[in-house]
Amino acid sequence: MTKTKDYWPTEGAQHHNLSRNVIYMDRRIRSFLDGDQYTLVVASKGMGKTLLLRAKKNLLEEDPEGILIIPRNIEYDEPDLRGTLPSKGFAHIRLWEDIWTASIIFSILTHRWNSKDEVNDHIDQIQIHIDGLDIDPSFKRDVLSDIEFRTQNLPSYYLSMILDRSTGAVEKFARSMRQVDELSRKFINSGTSVFIDAFDQTLTAHFSHDIDAWRCGQLGLAKAARKLHNMNHHIKVYASLRQEAWAGFDDDDREAIKGSAIILEYSENDLKKMFEHCIRLYANKKDTAAFMGVKEIRNGWCDVQEKPFSYIFRHSAGTARSLMYIGGALSKLDLDDLSEEENIESIRRCINKVGADNILEDYLLGQRKIFLKTLCTLELITKLIKLLPSNVLTGKSLRSINQEFCKDVGLDMNSSHPFCELYNLGLLGVVERDLASNTEEQHFRKPYEFQWGQIHIVRAESIYLVHPSLLRAISDQRTTFHVNTINVIGSGRAWIRKDGRDGIPLVFLSHSSIDKPVIDEIFPTFEHFMNLSYPCNFWYDAWSIRAGQNIHQEVEKGIEGSDIVLVFISKSSLESGWVEKEWRTKHYEEITSREIQVVPIIIDSTPPEKLPNFLRTKKAPSYYLGDKDSQSRILKQLADDIAHHINTRLCNALERLR
């Protein structure tokens, strides 16, 4: 792999070159940089907000018209609030709008004047409005002095000064905003552009336990930007806003503000173009295949070949930053002396490791931690991960895993929603049906699809998918983990069913109709343990045969498609020709394949020697449920053994493919 001639920047502040040929351009970005309609950049973290603000400021500074740009000697105002703010009272958009409006006006007035004489001509009139503010005299003196001596303070300087007062004092000050509006109308009459970035990080530091204040602070800045421009067309505030805050914006001004914002929502194809733009820029290669030196990467579990970028994208967080991490790591590999197969293995290991580290440390515990209520620490995330038995989970298995998780960490099931959180953040996918094409597709929420309704968003009847980059963390915690061998997991990929199978094991319950009450009693416990060992679907005539269907045909299809047949042995089932036909069909397959496919479970006092010879001489033992006290332990062992049998069959099948 050719070494890069530069580096892969993962932060907007790391870009030294802000020229147009360096920045990936699409229609939205071009409109932002070249036009004057858009001033707000809305996106999730890691999507390039800071880079675009820097590039826009750079272009304005090259403009010969010479408008006033704030800040002058640094690239943008990055608010850094002093001290500790009160824990309550800041979950109000209007309050933040007023504070930001005042802070920006005060800052402009300290930059506005070209000479001391010019400011002296207006200072008396300015003082009239400053004196009219409902705030303590020392604040008024400081602001007036700053304007008089042209201190060129940033908006965040005044924001911090205002917030340094008590909550009550801030609210009183906000009620005197008419004086601030007059200052803007009378004394700002030439073009001014103000750049503010990373306010979300400041809010995270001060309001990590008050998500409403975090959201309202950013939305208040957005509303202040619009208000200032509407009130005085000379003023433009360029600012970044987290998409998660925007997602919770329910306001009369939403559509109007949206008209002045670009919202960065990148599809897989957009990110591929961006990634290959960086390949040309930093590695002097034309595309991903040339950069990596391989045309395909084999997925050993599903025995399929993947295009290089597809493999990278599946292991990313779906953000520009996560792709830059992977690109930078790949650029450092030394593959010149390795065979093609060794190269592919090195590339695969690199992508898996960087993707896993990025997803867990940077994305989940860094960028998105503020949105986590259940999985709010690494310890809790680790405990949940340790309980995941497969990369494909049924909706019912999520409940069983959450039940064990709550038991382990001492949480109430009603307040524990770990899978809702993972789903909302795009780390747990779901199989959805496309109504237009009537096909099934895997969907992981994109960073821009975050929603504030974070509970009760997973459904018992759905199929859920673990993000590929969590698998490494899971393998560090578990000795056994089951990987779906039909479907490669990744957002936007089709959900494949081969001969009606999708890789989720099917367990057929064979029993006498007389024993149905016994099955109904023990099944919930058994299903719970299977959910923890290897989530399966179950064929049980009580719910698998619908009215009007041919019973014999449906039973035959169920047996044929099953991975394991559980034969519930009792006096009545041994006398049933139907039960014998069910297990004999699968037993012949077992003899041919030499893999366990029939498991007997004795549910009454029938002695083992009464079992038919076929079942009595099997390699797999029979299970005797015995008394009530021992049933739970035996059912757990049964679930673990079935998971082992199914996994052995799948591994053998993969080995035969190789």
C-alpha positions in Angstrom: 0.0 0.0 0.0 1.4 3.4 -1.0 2.2 5.7 2.0 0.1 8.8 2.1 1.8 12.1 1.3 -0.1 13.8 4.1 -2.3 12.7 6.9 -6.0 11.9 7.3 -7.4 14.6 9.5 -10.1 13.4 11.9 -10.9 16.9 13.3 -12.0 20.0 11.5 -9.3 22.0 13.2 -6.6 19.7 11.8 -7.0 20.8 8.2 -4.1 23.2 7.3 -5.3 23.7 3.8 -8.7 25.2 3.4 -8.7 25.6 -0.4 -11.6 24.4 -2.5 -9.7 21.5 -4.1 -9.1 20.0 -0.6 -12.6 20.1 0.7 -15.1 17.5 -0.6 -17.7 19.5 -2.4 -21.3 18.6 -3.1 -24.3 20.8 -3.9 -25.0 21.7 -0.3 -21.4 22.5 0.6 -20.9 24.5 -2.6 -24.1 26.6 -1.7 -22.8 27.2 1.8 -19.4 28.3 0.7 -20.3 30.4 -2.4 -23.7 31.8 -1.4 -24.9 34.1 1.4 -28.2 32.3 2.2 -26.8 29.7 4.6 -25.3 30.6 8.0 -26.0 27.5 10.1 -24.4 24.1 9.8 -26.5 21.3 11.3 -24.9 17.9 11.7 -24.0 15.1 14.1 -20.5 15.1 15.6 -17.8 14.0 13.2 -19.6 15.2 10.0 -17.4 18.2 9.2 -19.1 21.2 10.8 -15.9 22.9 12.0 -14.2 22.4 8.7 -17.0 24.1 6.8 -17.1 27.1 9.2 -13.3 27.5 8.9 -13.5 27.4 5.1 -16.3 29.9 4.9 -14.5 32.3 7.2 -11.4 31.9 5.1 -13.3 32.8 1.9 -14.8 35.9 3.6 -11.4 37.1 4.7 -10.2 37.0 1.1 -13.2 39.1 0.0 -12.0 42.6 -1.0 -15.2 44.2 0.3 -13.7 44.0 3.8 -16.7 43.3 6.1 -16.1 43.0 9.8 -15.3 39.4 10.8 -15.4 38.2 14.4 -13.1 36.8 15.7 -10.2 38.5 14.0 -7.1 36.7 15.2 -8.5 33.2 15.7 -10.7 31.1 13.5 -13.9 31.0 15.5 -15.4 31.8 18.9 -15.3 28.5 20.9 -17.3 29.3 24.0 -15.6 28.4 27.3 -17.9 29.2 30.2 -16.3 30.0 33.5 -17.0 28.3 36.8 -20.0 26.1 37.7 -23.4 27.0 36.4 -26.6 26.4 38.4 -28.0 23.0 37.8 -31.5 24.3 37.0 -33.1 27.1 35.1 -31.5 26.8 31.7 -33.9 24.5 29.9 -35.6 27.4 28.1 -34.8 28.3 24.4 -36.0 31.9 24.8 -33.6 32.5 27.7 -30.7 31.3 25.6 -31.9 33.3 22.6 -31.8 36.5 24.6 -28.5 35.8 26.2 -26.8 35.0 22.9 -28.4 38.0 21.2 -27.1 40.4 23.8 -23.6 38.7 23.9 -23.2 39.0 20.1 -24.3 42.6 20.0 -22.0 43.6 22.9 -19.1 41.8 21.1 -19.8 43.6 17.7 -19.9 47.0 19.5 -16.4 46.3 21.0 -15.1 45.6 17.4 -17.2 48.1 15.5 -15.3 51.4 15.7 -12.4 52.4 13.5 -11.0 55.0 16.0 -11.4 56.3 19.5 -12.9 59.5 18.1 -15.6 57.6 16.3 -16.7 55.7 19.4 -16.6 58.9 21.5 -19.1 60.5 19.1 -21.6 57.8 20.1 -20.7 56.7 23.6 -23.2 58.9 25.4 -26.1 57.6 23.4 -24.8 54.0 23.9 -24.7 54.6 27.6 -28.4 55.5 27.7 -29.3 52.0 26.4 -26.7 50.3 28.6 -28.1 52.0 31.7 -31.5 50.7 30.7 -30.5 47.1 31.1 -31.9 45.3 34.1 -28.6 44.0 35.5 -26.1 45.0 38.2 -24.2 48.3 37.8 -20.8 46.6 37.6 -21.8 44.6 34.5 -23.0 47.8 32.8 -19.8 49.6 33.6 -17.7 46.8 32.2 -19.7 46.6 29.0 -19.6 50.4 28.5 -15.8 50.4 29.1 -15.2 47.6 26.7 -17.1 49.5 24.0 -15.3 52.7 24.7 -11.9 51.2 24.6 -12.6 48.8 21.7 -11.5 45.7 23.6 -12.7 43.3 20.8 -14.1 40.8 23.2 -15.8 37.7 21.8 -19.5 36.9 22.2 -18.7 34.0 24.5 -16.9 36.5 26.8 -20.2 38.2 27.5 -22.1 35.0 27.5 -19.9 33.8 30.3 -20.3 37.2 32.2 -24.1 37.0 32.0 -24.2 33.4 33.1 -21.9 34.1 36.0 -24.9 35.9 37.6 -27.7 34.0 39.4 -30.5 32.4 37.5 -32.9 35.0 38.7 -30.5 37.8 37.6 -30.2 36.3 34.2 -33.9 36.1 33.8 -34.3 39.8 34.8 -31.7 40.8 32.3 -33.4 38.9 29.5 -36.6 40.9 30.2 -34.7 44.1 29.2 -33.8 42.9 25.7 -35.5 45.9 24.1 -32.4 48.0 25.0 -30.1 45.5 23.2 -32.3 45.6 20.1 -32.0 49.4 20.1 -28.2 49.1 20.3 -28.2 46.9 17.2 -30.6 49.1 15.2 -28.8 52.4 15.9 -25.1 51.5 16.0 -24.5 48.6 13.7 -24.8 49.7 10.1 -22.1 47.8 8.2 -21.5 44.2 7.2 -20.5 42.0 10.2 -20.0 38.2 10.2 -19.6 36.3 13.5 -18.3 32.7 13.7 -19.2 30.5 16.7 -18.4 26.8 16.9 -18.3 23.9 19.3 -20.9 25.3 21.7 -22.3 21.8 22.1 -19.0 20.7 23.7 -19.3 23.5 26.3 -22.8 22.6 27.0 -21.8 18.9 27.4 -19.2 19.9 30.0 -21.6 22.0 32.0 -25.0 20.3 31.4 -24.0 16.6 31.0 -27.0 15.6 33.3 -29.4 18.1 31.9 -30.1 17.2 28.3 -32.9 19.8 28.0 -30.4 22.6 28.8 -27.9 21.1 26.3 -30.6 21.1 23.6 -32.1 24.5 24.4 -28.7 26.2 24.5 -27.9 25.4 20.9 -31.4 26.1 19.7 -31.3 29.4 21.5 -28.1 30.2 19.5 -29.9 29.3 16.3 -32.9 31.5 17.1 -30.6 34.4 18.1 -28.8 34.1 14.7 -32.1 34.4 12.9 -33.4 37.2 15.1 -30.2 39.3 14.7 -30.3 39.0 10.9 -34.0 39.8 10.7 -33.5 42.8 13.0 -30.4 44.0 11.2 -29.5 42.6 7.8 -25.9 43.7 8.3 -25.4 41.0 10.9 -24.7 37.3 10.0 -24.0 34.7 12.6 -22.3 31.6 11.3 -22.7 28.8 13.8 -22.7 25.0 14.1 -25.6 23.1 15.7 -25.7 19.4 16.6 -28.3 17.5 14.6 -29.5 15.8 17.9 -30.5 19.3 19.2 -32.2 20.1 15.9 -34.2 16.8 16.0 -35.9 18.1 19.2 -36.7 21.5 17.8 -40.5 22.1 17.8 -40.9 25.8 17.3 -42.8 28.2 15.0 -39.4 29.3 13.6 -38.2 25.9 12.7 -38.9 26.1 9.0 -37.6 29.7 8.7 -34.4 28.7 10.5 -34.1 25.6 8.3 -34.1 27.9 5.3 -30.8 29.4 6.5 -29.1 26.1 7.4 -27.4 23.3 5.6 -28.1 19.9 7.2 -25.3 17.4 6.6 -26.9 14.0 5.9 -24.6 11.7 4.0 -25.6 8.5 2.3 -23.3 5.6 1.8 -22.6 6.8 -1.7 -21.9 10.3 -0.4 -19.4 9.0 2.1 -17.8 6.8 -0.6 -17.2 9.8 -2.8 -15.8 11.7 0.2 -13.5 8.8 1.2 -12.2 8.5 -2.4 -11.7 12.2 -2.5 -9.3 11.8 0.5 -7.6 8.8 -1.2 -6.8 11.0 -4.2 -5.7 13.8 -1.9 -3.6 12.0 0.6 -2.6 8.7 -1.1 -2.5 9.8 -4.8 -4.6 6.8 -5.7 -7.8 6.9 -7.8 -10.2 4.8 -5.7 -10.5 2.5 -2.7 -9.4 -0.7 -4.5 -6.2 0.9 -5.7 -5.6 2.5 -2.3 -5.9 -0.9 -0.5 -4.4 -3.0 -3.2 -7.3 -5.5 -3.2 -10.4 -5.7 -5.2 -12.5 -7.8 -2.8 -12.4 -8.8 0.8 -13.8 -12.3 1.6 -16.3 -12.7 4.4 -15.5 -16.1 5.8 -18.7 -16.5 7.8 -21.0 -16.1 4.8 -18.6 -17.1 2.1 -19.1 -14.0 0.1 -16.8 -11.4 -1.4 -17.2 -7.7 -0.5 -16.1 -4.6 -2.2 -13.4 -2.8 -0.2 -15.4 0.3 0.6 -18.5 -1.7 1.5 -16.4 -3.5 4.2 -15.0 -0.2 5.5 -18.5 1.4 5.6 -20.0 -1.5 7.5 -17.4 -1.1 10.2 -17.8 2.7 10.5 -20.2 4.8 12.5 -21.5 6.3 9.2 -19.7 9.6 9.9 -16.9 11.3 7.9 -14.7 11.1 11.0 -15.0 7.4 11.5 -14.0 6.9 7.9 -10.9 9.2 8.3 -9.8 7.1 11.3 -9.9 3.9 9.2 -8.3 5.6 6.2 -5.5 6.9 8.3 -4.9 3.5 9.9 -4.9 1.7 6.5 -2.4 4.2 5.1 0.2 3.1 7.7 0.1 -0.6 6.8 3.2 -2.0 5.2 1.9 -4.7 2.8 4.6 -4.7 0.1 6.2 -8.0 1.2 3.0 -9.9 1.9 1.0 -12.2 -0.3 -2.5 -11.1 -1.5 -4.2 -13.3 1.1 -1.9 -12.0 3.9 -2.6 -8.4 2.7 -6.4 -9.0 2.9 -6.1 -10.5 6.4 -4.0 -7.5 7.6 -6.5 -5.1 6.1 -9.4 -6.9 7.6 -7.7 -6.9 11.1 -6.9 -3.2 10.8 -10.5 -2.2 9.8 -12.0 -4.4 12.5 -9.8 -3.0 15.2 -10.1 0.7 14.2 -13.8 0.3 13.6 -14.3 -1.3 17.0 -12.2 1.2 18.9 -14.0 4.1 17.2 -17.5 2.8 17.8 -16.9 2.0 21.4 -14.6 4.8 22.6 -15.1 7.8 20.3 -18.7 7.3 19.2 -20.6 5.6 22.0 -18.6 6.7 25.1 -17.5 10.1 23.6 -19.8 11.7 21.1 -23.0 10.1 22.1 -22.6 9.5 25.8 -24.8 12.4 26.8 -27.8 10.7 25.2 -27.3 7.4 27.2 -29.4 6.9 30.3 -29.2 3.2 30.8 -25.7 2.5 29.2 -24.1 5.6 30.7 -20.8 4.0 31.8 -18.3 1.6 30.2 -19.0 -0.9 32.9 -22.7 -1.0 32.0 -22.0 -1.3 28.3 -19.5 -4.1 29.0 -22.0 -6.0 31.1 -24.6 -5.8 28.3 -22.2 -6.8 25.6 -21.2 -9.8 27.6 -24.8 -11.0 27.4 -25.1 -10.8 23.6 -25.0 -14.4 22.2 -25.3 -13.6 18.5 -25.0 -10.8 16.0 -28.7 -11.4 15.0 -31.3 -11.2 17.8 -35.0 -11.7 17.9 -37.2 -9.1 19.5 -38.0 -11.6 22.3 -34.4 -12.2 22.9 -33.8 -8.5 23.6 -36.2 -8.8 26.5 -34.6 -11.9 28.0 -31.1 -10.2 27.7 -32.4 -7.0 29.3 -33.9 -9.1 32.1 -30.6 -10.7 32.9 -28.8 -7.3 32.5 -31.2 -5.7 35.1 -30.7 -8.6 37.4 -26.9 -8.2 37.1 -26.7 -4.5 37.6 -29.6 -3.9 39.9 -31.9 -2.0 37.6 -35.7 -2.0 37.3 -36.9 -3.5 34.0 -39.3 -0.6 33.5 -36.5 1.9 33.5 -33.9 -0.1 31.6 -33.9 0.5 27.8 -30.4 -0.4 26.6 -31.5 -1.7 23.2 -33.7 1.3 22.6 -30.6 3.4 23.1 -28.4 1.3 20.9 -31.1 1.3 18.2 -31.5 5.1 18.4 -27.7 5.6 18.0 -27.4 3.3 15.0 -25.6 0.5 16.8 -28.5 -1.9 16.7 -30.2 -2.4 13.3 -33.5 -3.9 12.3 -34.8 -5.9 9.4 -37.5 -3.8 7.6 -39.7 -4.4 4.6 -39.6 -2.0 1.8 -43.3 -1.5 0.8 -42.4 -0.3 -2.7 -40.3 -3.3 -3.7 -41.7 -5.8 -1.2 -38.1 -6.8 -0.2 -36.5 -6.9 3.2 -33.6 -4.7 4.0 -31.3 -4.1 7.0 -31.6 -0.7 8.5 -29.3 1.0 11.0 -30.2 4.5 11.9 -27.9 7.1 10.4 -26.4 9.7 12.7 -28.9 12.2 11.4 -31.9 9.9 12.1 -31.5 10.4 15.9 -34.8 10.9 17.7 -35.6 11.9 21.3 -38.2 9.2 21.8 -35.7 6.6 23.1 -38.0 4.1 24.9 -40.4 1.5 23.5 -38.9 1.7 20.0 -38.0 -2.0 19.7 -40.6 -4.6 18.8 -41.0 -8.2 19.9 -41.8 -9.5 16.4 -38.8 -7.9 14.7 -35.3 -9.1 13.9 -32.4 -7.0 15.3 -28.8 -6.8 14.2 -25.7 -6.0 16.1 -23.3 -3.4 14.5 -20.3 -5.3 13.0 -17.9 -3.1 14.9 -19.3 -4.3 18.3 -18.3 -7.9 17.5 -14.7 -7.4 18.6 -15.8 -6.0 22.0 -18.2 -8.9 22.3 -15.5 -11.5 21.5 -13.4 -10.0 24.2 -16.1 -10.7 26.8 -17.5 -14.1 25.6 -16.0 -17.5 24.8 -18.9 -18.4 22.5 -20.6 -16.1 20.0 -22.8 -17.1 17.1 -22.5 -15.3 13.8 -25.3 -15.4 11.2 -23.9 -17.4 8.2 -26.4 -16.3 5.6 -26.6 -12.5 6.0 -23.6 -10.2 6.1 -24.7 -7.5 8.5 -24.6 -3.9 7.3 -26.9 -0.9 6.8 -28.7 -0.9 3.5 -27.9 -4.6 2.7 -30.7 -6.9 1.6 -31.9 -9.4 4.2 -31.4 -12.7 2.4 -33.5 -15.8 2.8 -32.0 -19.0 1.1 -34.7 -21.6 0.7 -36.8 -19.7 3.2 -34.0 -19.6 5.8 -32.3 -16.4 7.0 -29.7 -17.9 9.3 -31.8 -17.7 12.5 -32.1 -21.3 13.8 -35.5 -23.0 13.9 -36.3 -25.4 16.7 -39.2 -27.8 16.1 -41.2 -28.8 19.1 -42.5 -32.4 18.7 -45.1 -33.5 21.2 -48.3 -35.3 21.8 -51.4 -33.1 21.9 -52.2 -34.5 25.4 -48.9 -33.0 26.6 -49.6 -29.5 25.4 -50.3 -28.2 28.9 -46.9 -29.4 30.1 -45.2 -27.8 27.0 -47.0 -24.5 27.6 -45.8 -24.5 31.2 -42.1 -25.1 30.6 -41.7 -23.3 27.3 -41.4 -19.7 28.6 -38.4 -20.7 30.8 -36.8 -22.7 28.0 -37.3 -19.9 25.5 -35.7 -17.5 27.9 -32.6 -19.7 28.2 -32.4 -20.1 24.4 -32.6 -16.4 24.0 -29.5 -16.1 26.2 -27.7 -19.0 24.4 -28.7 -18.7 20.8 -31.8 -16.7 19.8 -34.0 -19.0 17.7 -37.4 -19.2 16.1 -39.7 -22.0 17.3 -42.1 -24.2 15.4 -44.9 -25.0 17.7 -48.3 -26.0 16.3 -50.2 -23.9 18.8 -49.1 -20.8 16.8 -47.3 -22.0 13.7 -50.4 -23.4 11.9 -53.1 -20.9 10.9 -56.8 -21.7 10.4 -57.4 -23.3 7.0 -53.9 -24.6 6.4 -53.1 -28.2 5.7 -51.8 -29.5 9.0 -49.8 -32.4 7.5 -48.1 -30.2 5.0 -47.2 -27.5 7.5 -45.7 -30.0 9.9 -43.6 -31.5 7.1 -42.4 -28.0 6.1 -41.6 -27.2 9.8 -39.6 -30.4 10.2 -37.7 -30.0 6.9 -36.7 -26.4 7.7 -35.7 -27.0 11.3 -32.2 -27.2 12.7 -33.2 -29.2 15.8 -36.2 -31.3 16.6 -37.0 -31.5 20.3 -39.0 -34.6 21.0 -41.0 -34.4 24.3 -41.1 -38.0 25.4 -44.0 -39.2 27.5 -46.3 -42.3 27.6 -48.7 -40.6 25.2 -46.1 -39.3 22.7 -44.5 -42.8 22.5 -48.0 -44.1 21.5 -48.5 -41.3 18.9 -47.7 -42.2 15.3 -47.5 -38.5 14.5 -44.7 -37.8 17.0 -42.7 -40.8 15.8 -43.0 -39.7 12.2 -41.8 -36.2 13.1 -38.6 -37.3 14.9 -37.8 -40.2 12.6 -37.7 -37.9 9.6 -35.1 -35.7 11.2 -33.3 -38.7 12.7 -32.5 -40.1 9.3 -30.9 -36.7 8.4 -28.9 -37.0 11.6 -27.6 -40.4 10.7 -26.5 -39.1 7.2 -24.9 -35.9 8.4 -23.5 -37.3 11.7 -24.6 -34.1 13.4 -27.1 -33.9 16.2 -30.6 -32.9 15.0 -32.9 -34.8 17.3 -32.9 -34.2 21.1 -35.2 -36.3 23.4 -36.7 -34.7 26.5 -38.5 -37.0 29.0 -41.3 -35.1 30.6 -43.0 -37.8 32.7 -41.9 -40.9 34.5 -41.1 -42.9 31.3 -37.8 -44.7 32.0 -35.0 -44.2 29.4 -35.0 -47.9 28.5 -38.5 -47.4 27.1 -37.3 -45.1 24.4 -37.1 -46.4 20.9 -33.7 -47.8 20.0 -33.1 -44.9 17.6 -33.3 -42.4 20.4 -31.8 -44.6 23.1 -28.5 -45.1 21.2 -28.0 -41.5 20.2 -24.7 -39.8 20.9 -26.6 -36.9 22.5 -28.1 -37.7 25.9 -31.7 -37.6 26.7 -32.9 -35.0 29.1 -35.2 -35.9 32.1 -37.0 -32.8 33.4 -37.7 -34.4 36.8 -39.2 -32.4 39.6 -40.0 -28.7 39.6 -36.9 -27.7 41.5 -34.5 -29.1 38.9 -36.4 -28.1 35.8 -34.8 -24.7 35.4 -31.3 -26.0 35.7 -32.0 -28.8 33.1 -33.7 -26.4 30.7 -30.7 -24.1 30.9 -28.3 -27.0 30.1 -30.6 -28.1 27.3 -30.5 -24.6 25.8 -26.7 -24.4 26.0 -26.4 -27.9 24.4 -28.8 -27.0 21.6 -26.8 -23.8 20.9 -23.6 -26.0 20.7 -25.2 -28.5 18.4 -26.4 -25.8 16.0 -23.1 -24.0 16.0 -21.2 -27.2 15.3 -23.4 -27.8 12.3 -22.8 -24.3 11.0 -19.0 -24.5 11.5 -18.9 -27.9 9.7 -20.9 -26.4 6.8 -18.5 -23.5 6.6 -15.5 -25.8 6.7 -17.0 -27.8 3.8 -17.4 -24.6 1.8 -13.7 -23.9 2.3 
